[in-house]
């Protein structure tokens, strides 16, 4: 599956989760999936915990965040 195909799994609907980017119109915000991963949960953990998620959904969250980070640059002062 191409990166563009993965991104089609991320939806934004003002009626779902206050318009936050979510997985396939479900109530799984990208932000929440990334928080689970950052907290140490594995992809397999998430798939077991949320059976309606697919591996490609999690990859789509990664791709979405990657694109968001490359869209804006943040300049931090170095000490």
Backbone torsions as a table, in degrees:
resi	resn	phi	psi	omega
1	UNK	NA	131.6	-178.4
2	UNK	-75.7	163.4	178.9
3	UNK	-61.5	-36.8	177.9
4	UNK	-66.3	-38.0	176.6
5	UNK	-64.5	-39.0	177.4
6	UNK	-60.4	-42.9	-177.9
7	UNK	-63.7	-25.0	178.8
8	UNK	-66.6	-14.4	177.6
9	UNK	-80.2	-12.9	179.7
10	UNK	-96.8	124.2	-177.1
11	UNK	-122.3	154.7	175.7
12	UNK	-129.3	120.1	-179.3
13	UNK	-138.5	121.4	-178.4
14	UNK	-58.5	-18.8	-179.7
15	UNK	-87.7	-8.1	-178.2
16	UNK	-119.7	121.0	177.9
17	UNK	51.6	40.6	176.1
18	UNK	58.0	29.2	176.7
19	UNK	82.8	8.3	176.5
20	UNK	-70.6	148.2	175.5
21	UNK	-59.8	128.8	-177.0
22	UNK	-129.1	167.2	178.0
23	UNK	-85.2	118.7	173.1
24	UNK	45.7	37.1	178.8
25	UNK	73.4	3.4	176.0
26	UNK	-81.9	172.6	-179.6
27	UNK	-92.6	49.5	175.3
28	UNK	-119.4	93.1	178.1
29	UNK	-63.3	143.6	176.2
30	UNK	-52.6	-43.9	-179.3
31	UNK	-54.3	-42.9	-178.2
32	UNK	-67.9	-42.4	178.5
33	UNK	-61.3	-43.4	179.5
34	UNK	-66.1	-34.8	177.2
35	UNK	-64.3	-41.8	176.6
36	UNK	-60.1	-45.8	-179.6
37	UNK	-64.1	-42.3	179.3
38	UNK	-65.8	-28.4	179.2
39	UNK	-79.5	-2.6	175.8
40	UNK	110.0	-5.8	176.4
41	UNK	-70.1	143.8	177.9
42	UNK	-91.1	167.9	174.9
43	UNK	-57.2	-43.3	180.0
44	UNK	-62.1	-38.5	176.5
45	UNK	-59.1	-46.2	-178.7
46	UNK	-65.7	-40.9	180.0
47	UNK	-65.0	-35.3	178.1
48	UNK	-72.8	-39.1	-177.5
49	UNK	-74.0	-35.0	-176.6
50	UNK	-124.7	85.8	-172.6
51	UNK	-63.1	-17.7	178.2
52	UNK	-84.6	-4.5	172.9
53	UNK	-85.4	151.2	176.1
54	UNK	-119.4	156.6	179.9
55	UNK	-52.6	-40.7	-179.2
56	UNK	-64.1	-28.1	176.9
57	UNK	-63.6	-41.7	-179.4
58	UNK	-70.6	-39.7	175.1
59	UNK	-63.1	-35.9	177.9
60	UNK	-64.0	-37.4	177.1
61	UNK	-63.2	-42.0	176.6
62	UNK	-61.2	-47.4	-178.4
63	UNK	-64.6	-41.0	178.4
64	UNK	-60.0	-47.2	-179.0
65	UNK	-66.2	-38.2	177.8
66	UNK	-60.4	-45.0	-179.4
67	UNK	-66.8	-37.0	178.9
68	UNK	-65.5	-39.2	-179.5
69	UNK	-70.7	-32.9	179.2
70	UNK	-80.7	-16.9	-179.7
71	UNK	-74.9	-25.7	-178.6
72	UNK	-129.0	142.8	174.6
73	UNK	-110.5	141.9	179.6
74	UNK	-116.6	127.1	-179.6
75	UNK	-105.6	118.2	-179.9
76	UNK	-103.5	140.8	176.6
77	UNK	-71.6	130.4	177.7
78	UNK	-89.6	140.3	179.0
79	UNK	-97.0	NA	NA
